[in-house]
Amino acid sequence: MKKNKSIIWIIVFLIVVVSPSFTYFFLGRYVDSENYENRSTASKPVLTIENYGSFPKEYEAYYNDNIPFRNQLIRFHNSIDYFVFKQSSSERVVVGKNDWLFYCDDTDGNPLEQSLGYWDFTDVELQTIADNLMSTKRILESLDIEFILFIVPNKETIYREELPDYYEVKNYNTSTDQLVEYLVRNTDIRVVYPKPELLQIKEEKPDLFLYHKLDTHWNYVGAYMGAKSLAEELGIEMPSLDEVDLEPVVSSSGDLANMLNIRVKDADIDYRISGISTLDTVNEKWDIPTEFIYHTAGADSRRLFVRRDSFSNALAPNLATQFENSMWVRYGNFDQQQIFDYGADIFVLEVVERYERSKNGLENFRISLVSSAVENDENGTKRISMIPAVSKADLQYVSIFKKNDGRENTEAIQVLQPFGKQMVLNVPDYETGEIYIYIFEDGSGEKILEEITIVY
């Protein structure tokens, strides 16, 4: 009897172990096997002489990433966490109140901490951003191009009350408030940060959603209010929300829900917006990784160019209704020459506040009239090359100086002279120092368009 019982348990164990793989062989093509994680899954290793020692771990990683019904098992586990315990199975996602999800990834700006005032910009960071933006403004305006900085509020900034109660507000005046105040006080840069407008419409229309519950981004209504604020800065009056038609659209997913691998039935609300303009807007190109191109015949004739992030996905269809020609280029595909090749009359630098400090953020953004490179050649020489970076610019009044780290005096290379197609300086490869380039508006040498420092 005991022997038969043991045999039965062995059979049950084998069925439990083998049946998923057996059934997946027949059903695998019909079940969800998409990769929802922000990484590449392990590929099946091949046993060789070189990897025989690491093969077991490699195969284990492969099997863990490709176990039968993996997504279904993960979704089942995560659903228990979310629906039963109201907990998140991801360190990057916080479960808030009323089905709201929030983003808290430290490697991606952590908008939750930023919007709760956990950190401020340093004085050096503020000065660097201001210098970059002012230099950009001077250059663009010298070429008759308007410049606007447009900052999109974090979802966590607008819906702070939906965060769990255990999150403490460290400072209601956030780093973005600090930055905007600094720029307004110390520069004449045109800054549009529609936080007040979004908070006001949220208070006036509490049943209207401005951001996705299950996604990091604003929805079309939030983006419409952002577009309206930006258009107003550009002298264009867009209709109020009461004057356009809104059709609610429910959804059960979003990028945050995907991170948890769950679906929350009909929890997310967006809107189809119509009646913005009587003109026909044509979307001539829509490629999220690269660019959007719109044409609205009869609208404002100024050519609009926007350097964007993913928050322009909803912003572009709204604002494009107001301009005859508009081009929206994602930051990873952006090159400053595109502004001038497009013949832009307006350049908008759009950035969501959580990206202000990123490698593609404000500290590292600057339109420049000169590009440079420092290279060592085979002859023991360091080659410093400088070329005009804007084909449209006419660099007539340029001063260049060189400061060798081993010397006290600064050497003048040229003073208030035209900058040619290329300038090359050769120094010994052991020499270090800095090249200072000053580009002036005219021959008086008083008004500087741009200051450039090249470290070699």
C-alpha positions, 0 to 999 in steps of 0.5 A: 500500500505504501509503495502504491502511495509513493508511486501515485505521489511520484506520478502527481509530481511528474504531472505538475512538473511536465504538464506546463511544458506539454500544454505550452507546446500546443497552446503557447502560440495562443497565450501572451508571451510578450516581453514587458520588462525594460530589458532583453530576455536571456537567449538559449545558450549552446554548450561549448568548451568555453562555457561549460563552467557557466552553462548551468547558470546561463541555462537557468537564466534562459529557463527563468526568462522562458518558463512556460506561461511565464507572463500568466504566472507573473500576472497572477502573482502581481495581481494578488499583490495589487488587488488583494494587498494593494501593493506594488511588485515593482520598485519603480511603481507606487500604488496610490489611492483610487487606482492611481499608479505613480513612477518612482524610478531613481534611474529615471529622475524619480518624479515622486521624490522630485514632486514632493520636494526631496531635492533642490538644484544647487546654485551651480546647476541653476547657473549652468542651466541659465547660462545654457539657455541664455546663450541658446536664446541669444543665438536663436534670436540673432537668427530671428527665431523665437525661443520658448522653454516649455516644462511639463509638470510631473503627474506626481506634481498635479495629483499629489493627493492621490499618493499614499499617506505614508509619503511626506511632502518635504517641500511644497516649493519643488525644484522646478518651482525653484528653477522657474523662479530663478530663470524669471528673476535672473534672465529674460527667457520665456518659460511656460510651466502650466502647473497653475493652469492644470491645478486650477482646471483640476479644482474647477472640474474635479470629474475631469482627468488630466493625467492617466491613472495607469500611465506616467503621462498626461492624457489629451485633456492635460496636454490640451491645457499645456498646448493652450498655455504655450499657444497663449505665450506665442500670441494665439488664443485656443478655445477653452475646454467648455468650447471643445468636445470631449469624448471619454475613452476608458482603458485598462492598461498603461506603461505603469500597469505594464510594469506590474504586468496587470490590467485594471479594468476600465480604470484609466480615462482619456478623451478624444478632443474635437472642435479645436479648430475649423481648419484641417490638420494633416499628420504627415509623419508620425514616428515616435522614436524620431519625429512628427510632422504636421500641416494645417493650411490657413493656420499661423504661418510661423514655422514651429519646431519642437525638441520633445520627449514622450509628453509631446505625443499628446501635446503635438496633435493639440498644438499642431492645429494652430500652426501651418507647419510644425515639426516635433523631433525627439531628443535622441534624434535631435541635431541643432542643424534641423532647426535651421534646415526646417526654417523654424521661426519658433523653437520650443524646448519641451521637457518634462520636469523629471528630465530636467536633470537627465543627460538630455536635460537642461544642464546639457542642452545648448545651441552652439555656433561652433563645434569642436573636436580634440584628437591625438594623431600618431605623430605625438600631436594633439589636433584641436579642430573647430568648425561653424555649427550653424550653416545659417550663421555669419561669424564675422566677429570672433576672438579666440585665445589659448591658455596653456596649463603650464603658463601664466599668460593667455595667447591671442589666436585672433581678435574680432576676425571672421571665423572660416570654414575650419580652424585647426590648432596643433599642440604637443600631445602632452600639453593641456589647457583651454581654448576660449572662443568669444563670438560677438554681435558686431565689431565693437566687441561689446555684445557677446553672442556665445562664449565657448570653452574647449578643454584639451 
